[in-house]
Amino acid sequence: MDPAVKYTLIKKEKHTGARLGLLETPHGTFETPMFMPVGTEATVKNMSPEDLEKIGASIILSNTYHLWLRPGEDIVKEAGGLHKFMNWNKGILTDSGGFQVFSLAKTRDITEAGVHFRNHLNGRREFLSPEKAIQIENDLGPDIMMSLDECPPFFESYDYIKDSVERTSRWAERGLRAHRNPDWQALFGIVQGAGFEDLRKQSAQDLVSMDFPGYSIGGLSVGESKEEMNHVLDFTAPFLPENKPRYLMGVGSADSLIDGVIRGIDMFDCVLPTRIARNGTCMTTKGRLVVKNAKYARDFRPLDENCDCYVCRNYSRAYIRHLINANELFGTHLTSYHNLYFLLKLMADVRQSIRDDNLLEFREHVFEEYGFNKK
Ligand SMILES: O=c1[nH]cnc2cc3nc(NCCN4CCOCC4)[nH]c3cc12
């Protein structure tokens, strides 16, 4: 049986671990490395599918936890699945819900069977097992889906992390068995192990032995430093097969994206660009710009003078500042559109620098110009 998702390594960058690849999915073939916009509740906030298409989004995320609790996966299934429900015909990936339970739910209790928690919407007691997570994702119908895992605190004890990794591996096995649609939905395993190299190796080896079509590196972007994240990637990525996609969860700033690509990561997602856009913070090639600040009241330049996006070609800082301060929805549409374009364009430039074998020079340019070198 053909796997639902097929990764082809096209080229390795000469001086780093970066890879240029192609990811074939039932909803299109897309270049990697890629950034995936997050559409938690079946919409990338403030963006239409048409606009997402225009800026070059290939795969977007939606969230199992949220859609299970509201409107219910049964409604999405009845609509014909997420692609029909949200009118998005390219790739969709769903997380398994575990991370949201740990970050959103009130009180939660992890057992071998699964995780008990209180629904953050109505306070009702809920239970999510590896099998239940897979059933929800099967019903939602994304092209790529995640196993239920525990994303433990990065600074937990070795013994806690070891027990957690071993349970996450057992949950992954249970999820594989429960998966009903492996021919059109690719189930990824999620590597855990916090900052412990031997536990990362054990987690990766457990999951690779189950032969998933792709692997996420979880347990990162949870408060550890960028140096610690990069160090974990340095020793974890090599434990994963070269001919499968590697997905780093929850990462979405220009510096972390480039440093993840350099360490062999192919896929990234993060709410950052759309979240900061909603309070008027914009990503630019000269660093972050908080457009609602008074100093932009009479600034009729675009958000970013080096950006050729629809927003930067048609609207000024003064106008966008006014909209944000007036709580006009069009204002957050413009900042969201620009921030997503900014990261998608950055990844297109990263892919080009892999073709040209000058990713390290590109990194130096970005870190210098965008202000990441400033301490
Ligand atoms: O181990 C994981 N397993 C399953 N899903 C995840 C999602 C994850 N998302 C983050 N980080 C997100 C950090 N965001 C940065 C921007 O502001 C909101 C939080 N780390 C994550 C780890 C996991």
The ligand as an SDF file (V2000), in Angstrom:
LIG
                    3D

 23 26  0  0  0  0  0  0  0  0999 V2000
    5.5650   17.9050   22.1190 O   0  0  0  0  0  0  0  0  0  0  0  0
    4.5750   18.2960   21.4880 C   0  0  0  0  0  0  0  0  0  0  0  0
    3.6150   17.4090   21.1360 N   0  0  0  0  0  0  0  0  0  0  0  0
    2.4950   17.8050   20.4510 C   0  0  0  0  0  0  0  0  0  0  0  0
    2.2780   19.0780   20.1040 N   0  0  0  0  0  0  0  0  0  0  0  0
    3.1960   20.0290   20.4510 C   0  0  0  0  0  0  0  0  0  0  0  0
    2.9370   21.3760   20.1350 C   0  0  0  0  0  0  0  0  0  0  0  0
    3.8680   22.3400   20.5260 C   0  0  0  0  0  0  0  0  0  0  0  0
    3.8560   23.7060   20.4150 N   0  0  0  0  0  0  0  0  0  0  0  0
    4.9870   24.1050   21.0520 C   0  0  0  0  0  0  0  0  0  0  0  0
    5.3390   25.3780   21.2230 N   0  0  0  0  0  0  0  0  0  0  0  0
    4.4200   26.4220   20.8960 C   0  0  0  0  0  0  0  0  0  0  0  0
    5.0000   27.6680   21.4600 C   0  0  0  0  0  0  0  0  0  0  0  0
    4.1980   28.7880   21.0300 N   0  0  0  0  0  0  0  0  0  0  0  0
    5.0900   29.8890   20.6780 C   0  0  0  0  0  0  0  0  0  0  0  0
    4.2830   31.1090   20.3240 C   0  0  0  0  0  0  0  0  0  0  0  0
    3.3790   31.4430   21.3560 O   0  0  0  0  0  0  0  0  0  0  0  0
    2.4550   30.3860   21.6880 C   0  0  0  0  0  0  0  0  0  0  0  0
    3.2150   29.1420   22.0880 C   0  0  0  0  0  0  0  0  0  0  0  0
    5.7300   23.1000   21.4980 N   0  0  0  0  0  0  0  0  0  0  0  0
    5.0450   21.9630   21.2100 C   0  0  0  0  0  0  0  0  0  0  0  0
    5.3160   20.6380   21.5150 C   0  0  0  0  0  0  0  0  0  0  0  0
    4.3750   19.6750   21.1440 C   0  0  0  0  0  0  0  0  0  0  0  0
  1  2  2  0
  2  3  1  0
  2 23  1  0
  3  4  1  0
  4  5  2  0
  5  6  1  0
  6  7  1  0
  6 23  2  0
  7  8  2  0
  8  9  1  0
  8 21  1  0
  9 10  2  0
 10 11  1  0
 10 20  1  0
 11 12  1  0
 12 13  1  0
 13 14  1  0
 14 15  1  0
 14 19  1  0
 15 16  1  0
 16 17  1  0
 17 18  1  0
 18 19  1  0
 20 21  1  0
 21 22  2  0
 22 23  1  0
M  END
$$$$
